[in-house]
Amino acid sequence: MAKGKGDQGGDRRAGRALTPQREAVLRVVNEAEEHLTANEIFEAARRLLPSISFATVYNSLKYLREAGFLREI
């Protein structure tokens, strides 16, 4: 996933705030110096939020892409 452009202060869809899980995934992607696989994002997100599951990471990536925070390459 590539970093998106634009405001990262909140969710662009319906004005909702990002969940802690989505924030962790977005933080991992934004702080990465290279492109990461979903598994690499999961491993890094678990260091920030130990209870996060792989399914949550995968669904968060999909959501963040659809909301315009990330773009798939």
C-alpha positions in Angstrom: 0.0 0.0 0.0 1.2 3.5 -0.8 0.6 6.5 1.4 -2.3 8.6 0.5 -2.3 12.4 0.1 -4.5 14.6 2.2 -5.7 15.1 5.8 -5.1 12.3 8.1 -6.7 13.9 11.1 -10.0 12.0 10.7 -12.1 9.8 8.6 -13.3 11.4 5.4 -16.4 9.2 5.2 -19.4 10.6 7.2 -17.1 12.5 9.5 -16.3 9.5 11.7 -13.1 9.2 13.6 -10.7 6.4 12.8 -10.8 3.4 15.1 -7.6 2.7 17.2 -7.1 -0.3 14.9 -7.3 1.7 11.7 -5.1 4.4 13.2 -2.4 1.8 14.1 -2.5 0.4 10.6 -2.3 3.8 9.0 0.6 4.8 11.4 2.5 1.6 10.4 2.1 2.4 6.7 2.9 6.1 7.0 6.1 5.4 9.0 7.4 2.6 6.7 10.3 3.5 4.5 9.3 0.9 2.0 6.2 -0.9 0.7 5.0 -3.5 3.2 3.0 -6.7 2.7 -0.2 -7.1 4.7 1.6 -9.6 6.9 4.4 -7.1 7.6 1.8 -4.4 8.5 0.1 -6.9 10.8 3.4 -7.7 12.6 4.2 -4.0 13.1 0.6 -3.1 14.1 0.7 -5.9 16.8 3.6 -4.1 18.4 1.4 -1.0 18.7 -1.8 -2.8 19.5 -1.2 -6.4 20.6 -4.9 -7.4 20.4 -5.2 -6.6 16.7 -6.0 -9.6 14.4 -4.8 -10.2 10.9 -8.4 -10.0 9.6 -8.7 -6.5 11.2 -5.5 -5.4 9.6 -6.7 -6.7 6.2 -10.1 -5.1 6.6 -8.5 -1.8 7.8 -6.3 -1.7 4.7 -9.4 -2.1 2.5 -11.3 0.6 4.4 -8.3 3.0 4.4 -7.9 2.5 0.6 -11.6 3.1 0.0 -11.7 6.2 2.2 -8.7 7.7 0.3 -6.1 7.4 3.1 -4.1 4.8 1.1 -3.7 3.7 -2.5 -3.0 0.3 -3.7 0.0 -0.2 -6.0 
